[in-house]
């Protein structure tokens, strides 16, 4: 079936989100590293990290793997 994006409004039903790290660069900009993982093993999902820049709320990097459902 289709894979639900962790950024979709109903993503909270399929994914768990955890603040994994807070990075600060040389300019003083803060980036939140959010770990995403699947809530169930039956669905095709993604797992990995989203990088969100604090001041602009911009997604700056996506580092995920796709997992096929069972």
N, C-alpha and C positions, 0 to 999 in steps of 0.2 A: 504494500500500500504506500500511499504518499508519506513523506517524512515531514513531520511538523518542525518548523523552525523554533529554536529556543527564544527567538525574539518576537514570535507571534504572541498576541495578547493571551491566548489560551495555553501558551507554552508552560505555564506554571502547573498545569495538570499532568504534563508528561516529563517535566524536568525538575531536578533539584538544583538550586543555585546557592553557592557559598562564596563569600568574600575570602579569597585565597591569599592575596598579597596586595600591598599598597606600595606603588613605586613612585619615586620623585626624581625627576630629571634635573639636569644642570640649570635649567631656566626656572626651576621651582614648580613646574607643572606636575600635578598628581594624576596617576593612572591607577584605576582599580582593576585588579585581575580577578574576574569572577569565574569560578570553576562550575561547569555544568555537568550533570550526570543524569542518567535516565532513572525515572521512578519505577519502571517495570521492564522486565526482560522480553515481553511479548511484542513490543513495537520496534520498528526501525527508527533509530534515534542517532543523535550526535553526542559526543562526549569530548570535553576538552576545556578550553579557556576563552573567555571574551575579555578584551582589554578596552576599558572605557575611560576616556579622559574626563576628569572631574569637572573642570570649569565650563566646558562646552557640552558635556554629556554626548560626546561623539565616540562612536565605536571605531577604534583605531587599528585593531588587529583581531583576527579570529583564528584560533589555533584549535581545530576540532578534527575528530575522526568520525566516520560514519560507521554505524553498527547495524547490520541487518537483523530484523526481528526473527523470532523463532516461529 
